[in-house]
Amino acid sequence: MSVDRWPGDTGSMTDTRTRLAHTSQLGPGTLEEVRALLDAAFEGDFSDEDFEHGLGGMHALVHEGGELVGHGSVVQRRVVHRGAALRTGYVEAVAVRADRRRRGVGAAVMAALETVVARAYVLGALSASEDGAALYAGRGWTVWAGRIGVLGPGGPERLPGEEGSTYVWVPPGGALLDPAGRLDFDWRDGDVL
């Protein structure tokens, strides 16, 4: 699936194309471009586990003048809330090339990913860095006020370090959440969230 424009794309970027594709549709060269963008954007603080967490779902790729300038992905995770396992679109690996920040690239990435979340999931979630928090908040994502946990190998475990940086977005017709409740994310290797 290839899309030239997504809702929320301001059109202010010249010669810009936003493409949505599943990991299985990305060749090795594209994945190398994505990894290089992420390594540069996170200044070398993007691990192999971080990259792995962004694979297996849908990717939003923003190209400007034929060069990759923005990326994000959404992968399926299960989140237990009030006794129900919610099908959650978890946003990963959002990055914009340093010389293209504050020009609408991040908004184009998020608009594409939000479309996927709205069509396929009952909840969107992500863990925001301090640098990325304003982008998400400006798009209607909210900090989860309740507790955050993980369904670890030894059972449920609280993750207080993720509280205050985990954002959620409920698409129209999505999950009904208790804002004081707890969200328990499924386990994965490396950084849990």
N, CA, C and O of each residue as an XYZ file, in Angstrom:
772
protein
N       0.845     -1.166      0.000
C       0.000      0.000      0.000
C       0.891      1.229      0.000
O       1.803      1.332      0.820
N       0.646      2.130     -0.879
C       1.428      3.357     -0.971
C       0.482      4.549     -1.007
O      -0.451      4.579     -1.810
N       0.712      5.513     -0.160
C      -0.152      6.677     -0.076
C       0.706      7.918     -0.188
O       1.756      8.013      0.447
N       0.265      8.865     -0.990
C       1.045     10.082     -1.159
C       0.760     11.107     -0.073
O       1.665     11.849      0.310
N      -0.438     11.174      0.426
C      -0.790     12.140      1.471
C      -1.680     11.480      2.509
O      -2.503     10.623      2.185
N      -1.509     11.885      3.756
C      -2.346     11.394      4.844
C      -3.065     12.562      5.471
O      -2.605     13.699      5.360
N      -4.206     12.307      6.141
C      -4.861     13.378      6.881
C      -3.871     14.004      7.861
O      -3.117     13.289      8.521
N      -3.869     15.288      7.956
C      -2.952     15.985      8.851
C      -1.674     16.420      8.175
O      -0.909     17.192      8.753
N      -1.416     15.943      6.954
C      -0.234     16.366      6.196
C      -0.518     17.767      5.684
O      -1.443     17.963      4.896
N       0.247     18.718      6.111
C      -0.020     20.114      5.779
C       0.333     20.466      4.350
O      -0.080     21.513      3.851
N       1.074     19.627      3.696
C       1.471     19.926      2.329
C       2.566     20.976      2.264
O       2.926     21.427      1.176
N       3.104     21.375      3.418
C       4.128     22.424      3.448
C       5.497     21.914      3.002
O       6.389     22.710      2.708
N       5.667     20.603      2.950
C       6.935     20.034      2.540
C       6.915     19.877      1.023
O       5.931     19.393      0.462
N       7.981     20.277      0.367
C       8.023     20.150     -1.080
C       8.576     18.786     -1.471
O       9.464     18.245     -0.812
N       8.029     18.237     -2.567
C       8.488     16.954     -3.092
C       8.548     15.896     -1.989
O       9.549     15.195     -1.838
N       7.454     15.792     -1.219
C       7.409     14.882     -0.085
C       6.404     13.774     -0.359
O       5.325     14.013     -0.902
N       6.770     12.578      0.022
C       5.904     11.419     -0.157
C       5.895     10.615      1.131
O       6.949     10.278      1.671
N       4.694     10.309      1.623
C       4.542      9.461      2.796
C       4.029      8.109      2.323
O       3.013      8.024      1.634
N       4.737      7.065      2.697
C       4.378      5.712      2.288
C       4.137      4.870      3.523
O       4.850      4.981      4.520
N       3.128      4.032      3.443
C       2.807      3.106      4.512
C       3.051      1.696      3.992
O       2.524      1.324      2.943
N       3.848      0.904      4.717
C       4.168     -0.453      4.279
C       4.411     -1.350      5.482
O       4.886     -0.893      6.522
N       4.081     -2.630      5.335
C       4.363     -3.608      6.368
C       5.849     -3.970      6.319
O       6.485     -3.850      5.271
N       6.393     -4.406      7.435
C       7.801     -4.811      7.481
C       8.121     -5.815      6.370
O       9.203     -5.764      5.784
N       7.206     -6.708      6.083
C       7.448     -7.731      5.060
C       7.604     -7.143      3.662
O       8.121     -7.806      2.763
N       7.157     -5.895      3.474
C       7.255     -5.239      2.176
C       8.510     -4.382      2.035
O       8.749     -3.790      0.982
N       9.305     -4.318      3.093
C      10.511     -3.488      3.074
C      11.729     -4.360      2.788
O      11.969     -5.356      3.469
N      12.480     -3.975      1.786
C      13.690     -4.712      1.463
C      14.816     -4.379      2.421
O      14.706     -3.455      3.227
N      15.910     -5.141      2.330
C      17.061     -4.903      3.216
C      17.606     -3.475      3.105
O      18.007     -2.897      4.115
N      17.630     -2.899      1.909
C      18.140     -1.540      1.742
C      17.292     -0.514      2.479
O      17.819      0.417      3.088
N      15.970     -0.692      2.420
C      15.071      0.226      3.133
C      15.255      0.088      4.632
O      15.308      1.089      5.347
N      15.355     -1.154      5.117
C      15.558     -1.349      6.559
C      16.891     -0.758      7.015
O      16.984     -0.236      8.126
N      17.915     -0.832      6.179
C      19.200     -0.199      6.514
C      19.058      1.320      6.578
O      19.642      1.960      7.453
N      18.283      1.904      5.653
C      18.033      3.353      5.687
C      17.305      3.747      6.969
O      17.644      4.739      7.614
N      16.295      2.947      7.325
C      15.530      3.221      8.542
C      16.453      3.154      9.754
O      16.428      4.048     10.600
N      17.258      2.117      9.844
C      18.157      1.971     10.996
C      19.142      3.127     11.069
O      19.417      3.633     12.157
N      19.682      3.556      9.923
C      20.624      4.684      9.909
C      19.931      5.963     10.385
O      20.519      6.744     11.133
N      18.694      6.180      9.957
C      17.941      7.359     10.406
C      17.738      7.312     11.916
O      17.932      8.314     12.604
N      17.347      6.147     12.430
C      17.112      6.010     13.872
C      18.390      6.196     14.676
O      18.380      6.861     15.712
N      19.490      5.615     14.209
C      20.767      5.779     14.909
C      21.176      7.245     14.966
O      21.632      7.724     16.004
N      21.014      7.959     13.855
C      21.382      9.381     13.821
C      20.445     10.214     14.688
O      20.897     11.065     15.453
N      19.137      9.970     14.570
C      18.156     10.770     15.320
C      18.298     10.574     16.826
O      18.117     11.517     17.596
N      18.620      9.358     17.244
C      18.765      9.072     18.674
C      20.222      9.156     19.124
O      20.570      8.726     20.224
N      21.058      9.710     18.267
C      22.473      9.956     18.569
C      23.169      8.719     19.129
O      23.888      8.792     20.125
N      22.941      7.577     18.468
C      23.607      6.336     18.866
C      22.969      5.606     20.028
O      23.451      4.546     20.427
N      21.872      6.159     20.592
C      21.211      5.537     21.737
C      19.961      4.776     21.292
O      18.899      4.902     21.901
N      20.099      3.987     20.226
C      18.994      3.185     19.713
C      19.543      1.771     19.537
O      20.313      1.508     18.613
N      19.143      0.865     20.430
C      19.730     -0.470     20.496
C      19.124     -1.425     19.466
O      18.128     -1.116     18.811
N      19.753     -2.585     19.347
C      19.213     -3.636     18.486
C      17.825     -4.056     18.960
O      16.948     -4.324     18.138
N      17.613     -4.116     20.279
C      16.288     -4.452     20.816
C      15.278     -3.382     20.454
O      14.141     -3.701     20.105
N      15.674     -2.109     20.530
C      14.775     -1.017     20.135
C      14.346     -1.185     18.684
O      13.173     -1.008     18.354
N      15.295     -1.526     17.819
C      14.983     -1.712     16.405
C      14.045     -2.904     16.223
O      13.072     -2.828     15.473
N      14.339     -3.989     16.906
C      13.494     -5.187     16.839
C      12.056     -4.874     17.243
O      11.117     -5.397     16.642
N      11.877     -4.026     18.257
C      10.537     -3.684     18.731
C       9.721     -2.958     17.664
O       8.492     -3.014     17.689
N      10.379     -2.282     16.735
C       9.682     -1.548     15.689
C       9.373     -2.374     14.452
O       8.824     -1.843     13.486
N       9.709     -3.658     14.454
C       9.487     -4.508     13.285
C       8.266     -5.396     13.473
O       7.829     -5.658     14.593
N       7.724     -5.855     12.336
C       6.597     -6.775     12.373
C       5.243     -6.106     12.257
O       4.208     -6.760     12.386
N       5.247     -4.814     12.017
C       3.993     -4.079     11.870
C       4.044     -3.157     10.673
O       4.747     -3.423      9.699
N       3.303     -2.080     10.751
C       3.220     -1.107      9.663
C       4.205      0.040      9.919
O       4.361      0.512     11.045
N       4.856      0.465      8.849
C       5.832      1.554      8.905
C       5.316      2.745      8.109
O       4.778      2.581      7.013
N       5.479      3.926      8.654
C       5.246      5.170      7.914
C       6.624      5.709      7.559
O       7.451      5.958      8.436
N       6.862      5.885      6.261
C       8.156      6.369      5.772
C       7.919      7.667      5.011
O       7.140      7.707      4.058
N       8.589      8.716      5.436
C       8.461     10.002      4.754
C       9.746     10.258      3.986
O      10.834     10.313      4.559
N       9.596     10.413      2.675
C      10.723     10.719      1.792
C      10.564     12.142      1.271
O       9.470     12.565      0.898
N      11.648     12.851      1.254
C      11.671     14.203      0.698
C      12.811     14.240     -0.308
O      13.962     13.966      0.033
N      12.484     14.578     -1.545
C      13.508     14.586     -2.575
C      14.191     13.248     -2.729
O      15.371     13.194     -3.074
N      13.461     12.149     -2.475
C      14.022     10.811     -2.612
C      14.792     10.315     -1.399
O      15.263      9.178     -1.399
N      14.933     11.141     -0.361
C      15.680     10.738      0.841
C      14.729     10.497      2.007
O      13.756     11.230      2.189
N      15.017      9.466      2.794
C      14.223      9.167      3.975
C      14.488     10.233      5.036
O      15.623     10.408      5.480
N      13.428     10.946      5.440
C      13.579     12.002      6.443
C      12.738     11.751      7.693
O      12.912     12.433      8.703
N      11.827     10.776      7.631
C      11.000     10.471      8.793
C      10.527      9.038      8.785
O      10.315      8.452      7.724
N      10.360      8.469      9.973
C       9.926      7.082     10.118
C       9.199      6.905     11.432
O       9.469      7.600     12.412
N       8.280      5.973     11.437
C       7.633      5.488     12.644
C       6.961      4.176     12.307
O       6.674      3.910     11.140
N       6.706      3.360     13.297
C       6.002      2.107     13.048
C       4.966      1.886     14.138
O       5.033      2.470     15.220
N       4.019      1.038     13.824
C       3.021      0.623     14.804
C       2.949     -0.893     14.758
O       2.749     -1.489     13.699
N       3.115     -1.509     15.923
C       3.097     -2.968     16.053
C       2.001     -3.359     17.041
O       1.622     -2.575     17.911
N       1.501     -4.577     16.893
C       0.459     -5.021     17.811
C       1.051     -5.483     19.125
O       2.045     -6.206     19.174
N       0.399     -5.035     20.195
C       0.718     -5.510     21.541
C      -0.593     -5.758     22.261
O      -1.631     -5.216     21.880
N      -0.547     -6.561     23.280
C      -1.710     -6.768     24.141
C      -1.470     -6.006     25.435
O      -0.395     -6.070     26.032
N      -2.499     -5.289     25.847
C      -2.453     -4.537     27.095
C      -3.640     -4.978     27.936
O      -4.789     -4.873     27.508
N      -3.356     -5.468     29.125
C      -4.428     -5.887     30.031
C      -4.864     -4.677     30.854
O      -4.063     -3.997     31.495
N      -6.182     -4.445     30.802
C      -6.773     -3.317     31.543
C      -8.142     -3.759     32.038
O      -9.004     -4.134     31.244
N      -8.337     -3.714     33.333
C      -9.607     -4.084     33.956
C     -10.060     -5.485     33.539
O     -11.245     -5.714     33.296
N      -9.114     -6.416     33.458
C      -9.435     -7.798     33.163
C      -9.614     -8.134     31.692
O      -9.945     -9.271     31.355
N      -9.399     -7.157     30.803
C      -9.532     -7.413     29.367
C      -8.189     -7.203     28.680
O      -7.443     -6.285     29.019
N      -7.885     -8.077     27.696
C      -6.668     -7.932     26.893
C      -7.020     -7.089     25.670
O      -7.729     -7.549     24.775
N      -6.528     -5.868     25.637
C      -6.867     -4.922     24.576
C      -5.886     -5.028     23.417
O      -4.672     -5.027     23.623
N      -6.411     -5.120     22.198
C      -5.594     -5.119     20.976
C      -5.085     -3.689     20.786
O      -5.849     -2.781     20.459
N      -3.793     -3.512     20.997
C      -3.201     -2.182     21.062
C      -2.187     -1.969     19.950
O      -1.313     -2.804     19.720
N      -2.314     -0.848     19.267
C      -1.319     -0.436     18.282
C      -0.259      0.365     19.009
O      -0.504      1.494     19.434
N       0.923     -0.220     19.150
C       1.992      0.418     19.907
C       2.952      1.114     18.943
O       3.525      0.478     18.058
N       3.118      2.403     19.119
C       3.949      3.220     18.228
C       5.409      3.107     18.660
O       5.748      3.263     19.833
N       6.253      2.833     17.678
C       7.682      2.613     17.921
C       8.524      3.397     16.924
O       8.044      3.788     15.860
N       9.759      3.619     17.274
C      10.804      4.064     16.342
C      10.423      5.302     15.542
O      10.654      5.364     14.335
N       9.841      6.287     16.216
C       9.501      7.550     15.546
C      10.742      8.429     15.534
O      11.333      8.704     16.578
N      11.125      8.862     14.351
C      12.314      9.713     14.219
C      12.185     10.589     12.986
O      11.596     10.204     11.976
N      12.759     11.783     13.104
C      12.831     12.734     11.995
C      14.283     13.170     11.878
O      14.941     13.470     12.875
N      14.767     13.200     10.650
C      16.137     13.654     10.417
C      16.306     15.053     11.011
O      15.418     15.897     10.887
N      17.440     15.292     11.652
C      17.665     16.528     12.418
C      17.411     17.794     11.608
O      16.845     18.750     12.138
N      17.810     17.828     10.348
C      17.627     19.045      9.551
C      16.213     19.194      8.994
O      15.939     20.145      8.262
N      15.309     18.267      9.331
C      13.916     18.350      8.862
C      12.914     18.450     10.009
O      11.705     18.363      9.790
N      13.408     18.630     11.215
C      12.512     18.743     12.366
C      11.775     20.086     12.357
O      12.267     21.093     11.848
N      10.586     20.052     12.938
C       9.721     21.228     13.053
C       9.224     21.720     11.692
O       8.978     22.912     11.509
N       9.079     20.792     10.737
C       8.599     21.131      9.391
C       7.407     20.274      8.979
O       7.036     20.266      7.806
N       6.812     19.564      9.907
C       5.640     18.761      9.594
C       5.921     17.299      9.296
O       4.985     16.537      9.055
N       7.175     16.889      9.307
C       7.505     15.493      9.011
C       6.977     14.577     10.118
O       6.360     13.550      9.831
N       7.212     14.938     11.361
C       6.710     14.123     12.480
C       5.196     14.021     12.465
O       4.641     12.962     12.758
N       4.522     15.114     12.125
C       3.062     15.099     12.031
C       2.600     14.170     10.921
O       1.598     13.473     11.078
N       3.319     14.147      9.793
C       2.962     13.243      8.698
C       3.130     11.786      9.119
O       2.291     10.944      8.802
N       4.210     11.493      9.829
C       4.436     10.131     10.331
C       3.302      9.732     11.270
O       2.721      8.657     11.121
N       2.987     10.586     12.227
C       1.962     10.253     13.208
C       0.576     10.165     12.571
O      -0.217      9.310     12.965
N       0.267     11.009     11.617
C      -1.037     10.932     10.946
C      -1.214      9.573     10.278
O      -2.287      8.976     10.360
N      -0.172      9.086      9.620
C      -0.237      7.776      8.971
C      -0.411      6.668     10.011
O      -1.231      5.768      9.830
N       0.353      6.734     11.091
C       0.265      5.696     12.117
C      -1.077      5.738     12.838
O      -1.629      4.690     13.173
N      -1.607      6.928     13.080
C      -2.913      7.048     13.730
C      -4.019      6.458     12.857
O      -4.990      5.911     13.378
N      -3.881      6.565     11.544
C      -4.853      5.950     10.648
C      -4.843      4.435     10.818
O      -5.901      3.805     10.844
N      -3.657      3.849     10.932
C      -3.546      2.409     11.164
C      -4.177      2.047     12.501
O      -4.963      1.103     12.579
N      -3.843      2.783     13.548
C      -4.394      2.497     14.875
C      -5.917      2.581     14.842
O      -6.598      1.711     15.385
N      -6.457      3.626     14.208
C      -7.906      3.825     14.179
C      -8.632      2.710     13.434
O      -9.772      2.380     13.764
N      -7.982      2.134     12.441
C      -8.637      1.100     11.635
C      -8.424     -0.313     12.156
O      -9.196     -1.209     11.816
N      -7.405     -0.537     12.967
C      -7.065     -1.907     13.341
C      -7.031     -2.191     14.836
O      -6.977     -3.358     15.224
N      -7.060     -1.181     15.682
C      -6.864     -1.383     17.110
C      -7.915     -0.648     17.932
O      -8.592      0.251     17.433
N      -8.044     -1.038     19.191
C      -8.970     -0.359     20.092
C      -8.258      0.664     20.979
O      -8.897      1.420     21.711
N      -6.921      0.673     20.899
C      -6.125      1.580     21.714
C      -4.781      1.810     21.045
O      -4.206      0.893     20.457
N      -4.284      3.030     21.134
C      -2.924      3.342     20.728
C      -2.114      3.655     21.974
O      -2.641      4.234     22.923
N      -0.845      3.284     21.985
C       0.024      3.564     23.129
C       1.444      3.767     22.635
O       1.816      3.310     21.554
N       2.227      4.460     23.445
C       3.645      4.682     23.139
C       4.350      5.170     24.384
O       3.719      5.649     25.326
N       5.657      5.044     24.377
C       6.492      5.576     25.446
C       7.275      6.736     24.850
O       8.058      6.547     23.919
N       7.068      7.928     25.379
C       7.633      9.138     24.782
C       8.916      9.580     25.468
O       9.050      9.519     26.690
N       9.852     10.025     24.641
C      11.028     10.705     25.178
C      10.615     12.136     25.507
O       9.551     12.589     25.086
N      11.444     12.840     26.248
C      11.142     14.243     26.539
C      11.059     15.058     25.256
O      10.226     15.957     25.140
N      11.923     14.746     24.292
C      11.924     15.475     23.023
C      10.661     15.229     22.210
O      10.193     16.129     21.513
N      10.101     14.023     22.288
C       8.936     13.683     21.481
C       7.598     13.986     22.123
O       6.572     13.981     21.443
N       7.590     14.249     23.423
C       6.329     14.409     24.148
C       5.430     15.506     23.568
O       4.215     15.322     23.504
N       5.982     16.611     23.155
C       5.163     17.713     22.632
C       4.450     17.318     21.347
O       3.298     17.701     21.141
N       5.110     16.562     20.482
C       4.474     16.097     19.249
C       3.234     15.273     19.578
O       2.168     15.511     19.008
N       3.356     14.314     20.485
C       2.244     13.428     20.805
C       1.119     14.183     21.523
O      -0.054     14.022     21.186
N       1.476     14.990     22.494
C       0.454     15.756     23.216
C      -0.302     16.683     22.269
O      -1.516     16.840     22.398
N       0.391     17.288     21.335
C      -0.238     18.182     20.370
C      -1.185     17.472     19.427
O      -2.006     18.118     18.775
N      -1.091     16.166     19.342
C      -1.956     15.375     18.462
C      -3.069     14.671     19.241
O      -3.801     13.855     18.681
N      -3.196     14.986     20.524
C      -4.285     14.422     21.315
C      -3.947     13.164     22.097
O      -4.824     12.575     22.729
N      -2.680     12.741     22.062
C      -2.257     11.629     22.902
C      -2.118     12.162     24.324
O      -1.670     13.292     24.518
N      -2.497     11.366     25.317
C      -2.450     11.841     26.698
C      -1.583     10.918     27.557
O      -1.512      9.710     27.332
N      -0.941     11.515     28.530
C      -0.143     10.742     29.480
C      -1.094      9.881     30.308
O      -2.098     10.372     30.823
N      -0.767      8.585     30.432
C      -1.587      7.710     31.242
C      -1.395      8.073     32.706
O      -0.274      8.061     33.215
N      -2.497      8.397     33.384
C      -2.434      8.856     34.776
C      -2.340      7.711     35.774
O      -1.892      7.904     36.904
N      -2.760      6.524     35.363
C      -2.729      5.385     36.276
C      -1.372      4.700     36.288
O      -0.386      5.214     35.760
N      -1.351      3.553     36.891
C      -0.103      2.783     36.988
C       0.178      2.028     35.689
O      -0.721      1.717     34.909
N       1.476      1.748     35.496
C       1.949      1.006     34.331
C       2.646     -0.256     34.825
O       3.400     -0.225     35.798
N       2.384     -1.358     34.144
C       3.021     -2.611     34.517
C       3.314     -3.458     33.295
O       3.039     -3.069     32.160
N       3.877     -4.624     33.556
C       4.205     -5.573     32.505
C       3.831     -6.967     32.988
O       3.924     -7.275     34.176
N       3.408     -7.804     32.046
C       3.123     -9.197     32.354
C       4.412     -9.973     32.139
O       4.625    -10.565     31.081
N       5.260     -9.965     33.141
C       6.594    -10.545     33.048
C       6.589    -12.045     33.230
O       5.551    -12.632     33.533
N       7.755    -12.681     33.046
C       7.866    -14.133     33.221
C       7.451    -14.598     34.613
O       6.987    -15.726     34.780
N       7.615    -13.737     35.606
C       7.231    -14.083     36.970
C       5.861    -13.575     37.368
O       5.494    -13.638     38.541
N       5.098    -13.070     36.407
C       3.771    -12.531     36.700
C       3.772    -11.017     36.554
O       4.779    -10.429     36.160
N       2.628    -10.374     36.875
C       2.527     -8.920     36.741
C       3.553     -8.200     37.615
O       3.813     -8.589     38.754
N       4.119     -7.150     37.051
C       5.164     -6.387     37.729
C       4.952     -4.901     37.414
O       4.755     -4.533     36.257
N       4.994     -4.072     38.421
C       4.819     -2.634     38.216
C       6.090     -2.028     37.631
O       7.200     -2.434     37.974
N       5.912     -1.042     36.734
C       7.031     -0.321     36.112
C       6.903      1.172     36.410
O       6.473      1.936     35.547
N       7.269      1.593     37.611
C       7.098      3.010     37.958
C       7.916      3.946     37.075
O       7.549      5.111     36.914
N       9.019      3.462     36.497
C       9.839      4.301     35.622
C       9.140      4.675     34.319
O       9.544      5.631     33.657
N       8.087      3.930     33.940
C       7.333      4.222     32.718
C       6.139      5.128     32.977
O       5.508      5.622     32.042
N       5.834      5.341     34.251
C       4.699      6.192     34.593
C       5.081      7.655     34.362
O       6.126      8.116     34.821
N       4.239      8.357     33.663
C       4.510      9.747     33.321
C       5.065      9.921     31.921
O       5.109     11.039     31.408
N       5.494      8.818     31.287
C       5.996      8.918     29.917
C       5.253      7.995     28.950
O       5.575      7.953     27.763
N       4.260      7.256     29.456
C       3.450      6.401     28.600
C       2.206      7.175     28.180
O       1.437      7.652     29.014
N       2.031      7.285     26.868
C       0.907      8.030     26.299
C      -0.075      7.055     25.666
O       0.320      6.006     25.157
N      -1.353      7.407     25.700
C      -2.386      6.600     25.061
C      -3.243      7.484     24.163
O      -3.326      8.699     24.347
N      -3.871      6.843     23.195
C      -4.811      7.506     22.288
C      -5.902      6.500     21.974
O      -5.621      5.393     21.514
N      -7.142      6.882     22.220
C      -8.269      6.000     21.956
C      -8.937      6.461     20.666
O      -9.462      7.572     20.603
N      -8.920      5.611     19.632
C      -9.575      5.993     18.385
C     -11.090      5.998     18.560
O     -11.596      5.403     19.511
N     -11.814      6.649     17.674
C     -13.276      6.624     17.750
C     -13.792      5.184     17.802
O     -13.409      4.347     16.985
N     -14.669      4.910     18.776
C     -15.202      3.570     18.944
C     -14.252      2.613     19.635
O     -14.521      1.413     19.691
N     -13.142      3.119     20.164
C     -12.129      2.284     20.799
C     -12.484      1.893     22.218
O     -13.638      1.983     22.635
N     -11.485      1.461     22.946
C     -11.641      0.935     24.304
C     -12.152      1.990     25.272
O     -11.841      3.175     25.151
N     -12.935      1.536     26.224
C     -13.337      2.382     27.342
C     -12.333      2.136     28.456
O     -12.172      1.011     28.929
N     -11.664      3.196     28.865
C     -10.592      3.062     29.849
C     -10.963      3.707     31.168
O     -11.663      4.719     31.203
N     -10.493      3.119     32.245
C     -10.596      3.711     33.570
C      -9.295      4.466     33.793
O      -8.255      3.839     33.994
N      -9.321      5.818     33.762
C      -8.069      6.574     33.843
C      -7.275      6.356     35.129
O      -6.086      6.671     35.175
N      -7.902      5.830     36.158
C      -7.180      5.534     37.391
C      -6.688      4.094     37.410
O      -5.989      3.690     38.339
N      -7.045      3.323     36.398
C      -6.681      1.908     36.355
C      -5.236      1.693     35.935
O      -4.490      2.636     35.671
N      -4.874      0.445     35.884
C      -3.512      0.044     35.532
C      -3.491     -0.526     34.119
O      -4.435     -1.195     33.699
N      -2.422     -0.263     33.396
C      -2.179     -0.862     32.095
C      -1.005     -1.822     32.240
O       0.092     -1.416     32.624
N      -1.238     -3.105     31.931
C      -0.173     -4.103     31.963
C       0.137     -4.526     30.537
O      -0.709     -5.114     29.863
N       1.348     -4.230     30.075
C       1.790     -4.528     28.722
C       2.368     -5.927     28.646
O       2.894     -6.450     29.628
N       2.263     -6.536     27.449
C       2.869     -7.845     27.242
C       4.389     -7.733     27.315
O       4.963     -6.672     27.071
N       5.024     -8.853     27.656
C       6.474     -8.918     27.834
C       7.177     -8.981     26.492
O       6.656     -9.556     25.537
N       8.355     -8.392     26.420
C       9.261     -8.548     25.276
C      10.674     -8.352     25.759
O      10.896     -7.731     26.799
N      11.639     -8.875     25.016
C      13.046     -8.773     25.400
C      13.541     -7.336     25.295
O      12.958     -6.521     24.580
N      14.618     -7.029     26.011
C      15.170     -5.680     26.007
C      14.331     -4.776     26.882
O      13.745     -5.221     27.869
N      14.273     -3.498     26.518
C      13.409     -2.572     27.233
C      11.980     -3.047     27.070
O      11.530     -3.298     25.952
N      11.266     -3.171     28.168
C       9.914     -3.724     28.115
C       8.980     -2.815     27.353
O       8.243     -3.276     26.482
N       8.996     -1.535     27.663
C       8.145     -0.610     26.933
C       9.029      0.115     25.977
O       8.557      0.968     25.225
